[in-house]
Amino acid sequence: MPSDILCIHLLHIWPLKLTMAYGTQTVPKTYKIFGAGNIYVTTSKMLVFGDVNIDLPAGPSEVFIIADGTANPKYVAADLLSQAEHDVNAASVLLTTSEKLALEVLKEVNLQKDKLSTKETINESLKNYGLILISENLQQCIEFANDYAPEHLEIVAENYLEILKRINNTGSIFLGAYSSEPAGDYASGTNHVLPTGGYAKMFSPLSLDSFIIRPTVQELTKEGLLSIRKSISKMADAEGFAAHKNAVEKRFED
């Protein structure tokens, strides 16, 4: 994407992020910025990250589908297209163990997209980031998915629960033939602010936990501190932190 276009869009979004991140005479500074967005929103959030916290980087949308030969090619194609219409930078990826399914899905993609009002965006998106791959086995699919760390992961396979156990990195998971990704967008109840661009390796989806600060609390009795006194002293000595050791030892001088 040309940098001048990115700058133009940031000019519209950046003042809002500045206002929230640093405050004005009438708007108080916030502590954390939440919300879904596109490449421009994510870029703005990353620029102020550190001065304020953010929920997660949520840029161009992604769907990654793991499918075996039992999957319905019409359903799979429809879900790939539903993601591609987001914008020209959206990614729609199918990884399957079935060459037959791959060819049928490709055929269905071409049949269905021409009937959609968003076909221009879909065509550009598929050209940029559309992908159908045939793997040797489901283990390859799982390894690829964990490395890709997609925003949305559909598992459309006979043993989808077994595959689920081996998935480590993704934003939101959809199991079986009828768990279409748009259900998560609109009505099934899961949060739709999800990490993209591989950030699912580091960030979880937006949730109630994101709005909460969770400090730890401890209270030690004299006996309790005595039970760990030697451990503290040894670790303080190892680090060369005499004042750390002194803070504990002072309590046992009398």
Secondary structure as UniProt FT lines:
FT   HELIX           3..22
FT   STRAND          32..33
FT   HELIX           39..48
FT   TURN            50..51
FT   STRAND          52..54
FT   STRAND          62..67
FT   TURN            69..70
FT   HELIX           73..84
FT   TURN            88..89
FT   STRAND          91..96
FT   HELIX           99..113
FT   TURN            114..115
FT   TURN            117..118
FT   HELIX           119..129
FT   STRAND          130..134
FT   HELIX           138..148
FT   STRAND          152..156
FT   TURN            158..159
FT   HELIX           160..164
FT   TURN            165..166
FT   STRAND          172..175
FT   TURN            177..178
FT   HELIX           181..186
FT   TURN            197..198
FT   HELIX           199..201
FT   HELIX           208..211
FT   HELIX           222..227
FT   HELIX           229..239
FT   HELIX           242..249
FT   HELIX           250..252
//
